[in-house]
Amino acid sequence: MMENTQNRPALHLVERELELAPGPAAQAPGVKTAAGEAAAEALFTQLLGYAQSTTDPLHEVEAQLFSRLLRLGQALLQQHAQVQAKSEVRAAPGTVRNAEGVALPYHSQRSFTYVSIFGEVSVARAYYWAPGAGAGVSPQDAVLSRPARCYSSLLEQWALRLSVVEPFAGSVAWLEEQLGLRLPKRALEQLSQEAAHDTDAFYAQEAAPPAAAGECVVVSLDGKGVPMVKAALAAAGQDDKDRPGDKSDKSDKSNKSDKSKANSRLKRGEKAQKKKMALVSAIYTVQCQDRSVSQTDKAGATRLPDIPAQHKKLYAELADKPGLPAYLRARAQERGAGQVPTAFIADGQPHLWHLKQEICPEAVEIVDFAHVREYLWKAVYTFLPEGSAQAAAWVREQEARLLCGQVGWVIGGLRRRLSKGGIRKAPHIQTVQQVISYLEHNRARMRYDRYLQAGFPIGSGAVESACKQLVVMRMEGSGMRWSVAGAQAMLDLRAIYLNGDWERYWNFHRQRSHDRLYGTSNQPGEQLQAQKKAA
């Protein structure tokens, strides 16, 4: 705007460079910061002297070096901030304007606190303000890419990388133990929601590879409940009376009735937590090769050739998020859905098949074979002893028939058992009728002989695994309950992490955050690369 900022990398990039290669800080030509330079050199001399003279065990030396390197990094980053402040050129009168276009004169030099991975530093810059003009402006904030909060972008990236794997409290404890930083747990929760802001935009521009020649596209969808706080369920319009029971949240002092209810015994079928459905999807490609039934294992069960998923991407959204089908449709179409053979795999839940019509109506519908197998086991235990060899043999026989496309044979066999009085108890009769109804309703989606010949997978293992990885492993810990915004943010960030897109996403999110704050991009990443090449 007023000066050449090409050699001014953003603070988080300086922070990363210091973390990778601590050493004497670079200075702008003609700028002297004797006090800061002396402090950094003293720390470096102490560090070098300790390393050369200590007789401590290696693990103790390692710990001491790391602790002292953090202090050195803090001193170097502080010196860099001082260099930037001293070398900042004052803007010519009338060139600095606020959002309303009012020209602002120079007022003073003001500082802000920047919490880095090394610790806190104070960053000073010129401040332009005029009485009656509202908030002032510091053009240097855009040059430094100052974040919206006091926490550095690199620290935020590290902290949330921990938080997508373990609880927020564990992340807070690790940061304090390893870096000496005390971040409030609430701050991490808020940062996670802000950090997930650009996930949809990221995947809109980060297209997955389309299906190659001889490949087909697979879209698999399943639902998994996320434990929610009661306030979140109420805001979503879900009546507590229509949902399973919930453990009381000891941190919620506003609902005393829940605390007394927590001490009462749950009713039959009542669960301890209320949950909100998250729709989890896995989109990937596979080689279209004939996988017709040809082998059995030692127990006589049918064996199918493995079919590895290629370029799998996971997505998860709370069920009532607007635009979800359109978003998933875009992700499927970029793979070639509709242009190449496409399969949609789910269990028998009707709402999943309704969503399929919006996501990829042209896809072949396939009921997950593992779910069908579970229904067979339900049926067999109504007329054969549980755990018996006869029951296992019956299930294997029905599986083989299904894989050969003989759904009618399986349904007919169950009906004959009912008509001949082989099943007498009313609950058992009801169970078999439910199994028959399930098979009849999904009969058109169970043409497994055709699917195998076409090379389609017939199981939803990819999305079943995704449910565990995205939801169960992180969001169903003891005592965990989520707000709608917090749950969606964690689902988004977990998907970014599990998809292997963490570093690319943060580069994208960091740039988008800069553009939102300052309305323009100084491309700090490209500047730093240019400086490295020049050096």
N, C-alpha and C positions, 0 to 999 in steps of 0.2 A: 504493500500500500504506500508506505513512505520511504522504505529502504529496501535494499537487496537482502532478502532472507534466504537465499539459496543455500547458504552454508549454515543454516540454523536448524539442526534436526530437532524434532519434538522431544519433550522431556522423557517420555517412555522409551524412546529409542536410545537416548543417552544412557538411561537406566539399564537397558538390556546390554549395551556395549560394556558398561562398567561391570555388570554381572558376569559377562563372558571373559573379559580381559582387564582386570583391575590394574591400574597403573597411574602414572602422572596424567593429570587432566589437561586436555588441549586448551589453549588460550587464543583468544582473538588477537590479531596483530596490534601491538601497541597498548594492550590492556594489562594492567598490573593488579594482581590481587594477592599481595604479599602475605597477609594474615592467613588466608585460606590455603595458599600454596604451602606455607610453613607448617600448618596443621596437618595437611595431607602427607607431606614429606616426613614429618615426625612419626606419624602412624605407620608409614611404610618402612621407615628405619627400624622401628620397634618390632614390626612383623618379621623383617628380615633377620634382625638380631636374635629373636626368639627361635626362629627356624634353624639358625646356625649353631645355637648354643645349648638348646634344651636337651635333656636326657630323659624326658618323659616317655612313657609308652606311646606307641604309634597312634592308638586310638585317642589318647589325650591330646597329642600334637594335632591330630586331625580336627578335633573339636575346637581347640584354641585357634587354629588357623582360620577356621570358618567364622568363628565369632569376631576375630580381629579383621577379617576381610569385610565383614558387614560394616564395621565401624569405618574402615577405609573407604568403602563404597559410598557411605553416607557423606564423608568429608569431601570426596571427589565430586559427588553430585551437587553438594552445596557450593563448592567452588565453581562448578559449571554454571550454576544459577547466578552467582555473583558476576561472573564474566559476562553473561548475557545481559545482566542489568546495567553494567558499566558501559557496555558497547552499544546499548540501544540508543538510536538516534531520535531525537525529539522530532515530532511531526511538524511540518510547516503550518502556520496558522490557517485555520479554515479547512484543513484536509481531513480532520477526524470528525466524523458525524455519528450521531446516535441513530437508532432505528427510525426516528421520525424525521431524520434529515437535518437536525439542528447541529450547527457547527459547535464543537466543544474545544475550549482552550486547555492547555496543560494546567493541571491543578497541583499534583504532588506525585511522589513515588509511594506506592502502596504494595504491601506484601500479602501473599496467601500461603497457607500451609499445604505442603505436598507430602502425602504419606507414601513413601516408596517402599520397595522390598528391603531397602537398607535401613529405613527409619524415616523420621520426619526431617524435612528441609524447608527453609523459608525462601520463597521466590519473590523478588521485588521486580516491579515494572512500572512504567509511567502510567499515570491515571489522568484522564481528561474528563472534566466536569464543569458545568456552569449552573449557577443558581436557577431553580425553576425548570431545569431541563430534564429532571428525573434522574435515573441512574446514570452513572458515568460509564466510560468505555476505556478499556486497556487493549490497544491493538496487539500488544505483545502476547496476549493470551492465545490468539489464533496462531501466532508463529510457534509458540511452545506447545500448541495443542493441549491446553489446560483442560482437564476433564471436568465434568459437571460437578462431581463431588471431590472431596479432598483426597480420595484414594487414587493412586496411580493406575493407569490402565493395565500395566504389567502385573501389579499386585492383585488387581481385580481378576485378571486372567488366571493367575496362580491359585488364588483363594477359591474361585469357582470350579477350577479343575479338581480341587480336593472335594468340593461340596457336591459334585455330581456323582461321586463315588461313595462318600460316607456322610453321616449326618452333619448339619451345620455346626453343632456343638463340637464334634470331633475336629472339624476344620479349624474352628477358632482355637482349640487347644493346640493343634499342631503349629499354627502360625505363631502362637505365643512361645511355644517350646523351642521351635527351630529358628525363628527370625526375631523373637523378642517383641512382636507386634501384638497389641491387644485390640482386636476388632470386635465390636459388639455382634452377637449372633443376629440381632435384628438387622444390622447393616448388611450382613451377607444375604439375608433373605430378600432385602430390598434390591441389592445389587443383582441378584439372580433374575429378578423380574425385569429389571432394566436391561440386563445383558441379553435376554431372550427376545428383545424387541425386533431384531432383524432376521430371525430365522426363516420366516416365510420368504422375505426378499432374497435372502442368500440362496435358497434352493431354487427360486425363480430364475436366477441368473447363473447358478452352478448346475447346469444340466448334467444328468447322469448319462453315461454312454448308451447310445441306442443299441437295440438288439443287432448282433452281427448276423451274417448269413448262416442259415441253419439253426438259429436260435428262436425261442418263443419267449413271450413276456408272461410273467406270473404276478398276479396281484392277490395277496392274501390278507384277510381282515378278521380281527377278533376283538372281543371286548374284555376289559379287566377293570375291576372296581378299585378306586382310589379312596382311602379313608379320609373323610372330610370333617371339618369343624361344623357344628350345627348351624352357626350363622351363615356359612357358605351354602349349605343345603337350603336354608330358608330363603336366601337371596336368589337361589336358582329355582325357587318355586316348588321344591320337593317337600311334601308333607311328612313330618316325622312318623305319623301313624301308618303311613304306607311304606315305610322303610324298616329294615332290621334295626335292632337296638344299637346303642352306642355307649362306649365307655365314657365316663365323665372326664372332662378335661380339667385337671387340677389348676391349670393356669387361668381358667375362665371363671372368675368369681361372680360373674353376673347371673349364672344359672345355678342356683342352689338346689333346685329340684333334681338336676342331673346327678349331683353328688349323693343325694339320698337314694336315687335310683340305682347308682352304681353298686350300692351295698345289697341290693335285692337280687334274688335269683332270676336269671333270664328264663323266659318262657321257652317251651319246646319250639325249636326251629329259629329262635331269635338269636341273632349274632351280636357280637360285642361292639361292632363299629358300623356306622352308617357310611355308605360308599357312594361315589358318583362314578358313572361309567366313563372310562377312557377307551376310545377306539384306537387300536394299534394296527398298523398296516406294515406289511413288508412287500416291497416291489423289487423284483429281480428278473434275471434272464437265465434260461437253461438251454442246453443243447437238445434239439428235437431228434431223439433217436428212439427206435422201437424198444420198448421195455416190457414186451409181453411176457406173461408168466411162463417160466421155464424151469425153475429150480425150487427145491424144498430143503429145509435144514434137517438135522438129525431127528428132531421131534415131529417132523412132518409138516411144519408150518411153511407157508409160501415165502420165498425169498425174491426180492426185487432188486435189480441193479441200482446202485447208488446214482443219484443225479445231483451233482454239486450246483449250488446257486452261484451265479456270477453277478458282480456289481450290485450286491444287495444294499438297499437303503431302507431304513426304518423311519416311520413317522408315527406320532401319537398325538391325539387331540381329544379334549373333553368332548363328550358326545354332542353338546349343544353349541359348539363353536360355529358361528355363521360361516358359510362358504366352504365347509369341509369337503363335501363331494367334489366341488369344482377344483379345489386345490389338489386333491388326490388324482382327479382326472388329468390335470396338467402334468403331474409327475409321471403318470402312466403313459401319457401320449408322447412325452419326450423320449420314452424308451421304444416307442413304435407300436404301442397298443392300438389295435384296430388295423394296422398296416401289416403286421405279422401275426401268426397264430398267438392267441392270448387266452389265458386261463384265469379264472377267479375262483379261489379256494376259500371255503369257510365252513363252519359247522352248520347245524340246522336252524340257527336263530333267524326268524323271518326278517327282522329289521336289517340284518346284514345283506340279505338278498335284495331288499328294497334299495339299499345304498348302492349295491352293485349296478343297478339300472342307471344310476346317475354317474357313477364313476367310469364304468366300461361296459356299456350295454351289449357290445358286440362280443364280449368274452364268453368262452365256454364255462358253464357253471359246474363246479365239482365239489361235492361234499367230502370233507376231510375223512379219510378212511379210518383213522384212529378213533374218531367219534362214533362211526358206525360200529366198529369193533366193540366199543363199550356197551352199545345197545344189545349186541349179541350176548355179551356176558350177563347183562341184566335178565335176558330172556332165559338163558340156559339154567340159571340158578332157581328158576321156578319149577323145574321138573327133574333136575339132576343135582346131586350133593355138591356143595361148594368145595372147591379145591380138588375135586375128583378128576381122575384121568379121563373118565367118560365125558365130563363137561368140556375139558380142554380139547378132546378129539372132535366133539360136536362143533365147537367154535371154529377149529381149523377147517373143518369141512365146509362150513358156511362161508368162511373167508374165501376159500378157493372158488366157490360158486360165484360169489360176488365179483371177484377179480376176472372171472370168465364171462361176466355180463348176465348172470342168471339170478337177477334180483327176484323175479317172479317165483322161482323155485324156493327161495328162502322164505318169502312171504307165505307161499302156499303150505310149506311144511309147518309153520307156526299155526296157521289157521286149522290145519288138520289136527294138531295136538289139542286145540281148544274144542273142536267139534266132536272128537272121540272121547272127551272127558279125561284126557291124560293130565289135565291141570284142574284141580278141584277147588283150591282155596281162593276166595274172592280177591284178596290182594294180589295173588299170583296171576289170576286171570286179568286183572286190571293192568298189571305190568306188561304182560304179553300183548294186550290190546294197544298199549301205548307204543310198544316197539313196532308193531305192525303199522300203526298210524304214521310213525316217523319214517319208516321205510317207504310206505306208499306215497307220502307227501314229497319225499326227496328222490323218488324213483328215477325221474328224468335227469337227476344230477349224479347218478350212480352207475353210469355206463363205463365202468372202469376198464373193460377190455379195449374200448375205443380210445380212452385217454392214454392208456399205456402204449398202445400201438402208435399214437400220434407223438409220443415222447413227453407228455405232460406229467408233472408230479401229481400225486393223488393225496398227499398229506400236507397239513398246514404246520409242519414242524418249525418252519422259519418264523412264522408269526407267534406260535406258542412260545418259542424261545424268546422272542422279542418281548412278549408280555412279562416274562420273568425278569429279563434284563432291564427293561425300561421302568416297570412298575414295582414288582415284588421286591427286587434286591435293594431298591433305594427308598421306596415310598411306603412300605408296609412294615417298617421297624416298630419296635415296642413303643407305644404311646404316640406314634406319629399321626397327626391329622393336618390336613392341608386346606388352605383357602383356594378358591377357584383360580385366582391369579397365580398364586404360588405353585399350585399343582401343574398348571399349564406351562409355566416357566421351566419347572424341573423336567417335565416331559420333553420340552423342546431342547434343552441343553443336554439331557441324557442322550437324545437321538443324535445330536451333533457329535457328541463324544463317541458313541458306539459306532457311528458311521465313519469314523476316522477323519472327520472334517474339522476338528477342534482348532488347529492353528490357522487354517484358511478362513474359518468363520471369524476368528478374532481379528484378523487383518481387515476383513470386510466390515465387521461391526465397528471397529475402531475408526475406520474412515467415515462410515455413515454417521457415527456419533459426532465426529469433528464437523461434518457438513451441516448437521442439524444445529450445532452450537454457533457456528461461525459463517454458515452460508456459502462457504467456498472451500476448496481443497488445495492444500499446499503440497499434497503427495509426499509426506515425510518419508515414507519407505523408499521411494525412488531417489530422494535426495541422499539418504544414507548410503544406498548402493552406489551412487555416483561418487560419493566421497571415498568409499572403500576402494573403488577402481582407481581413482586419482592417487590414492596413497600407495 
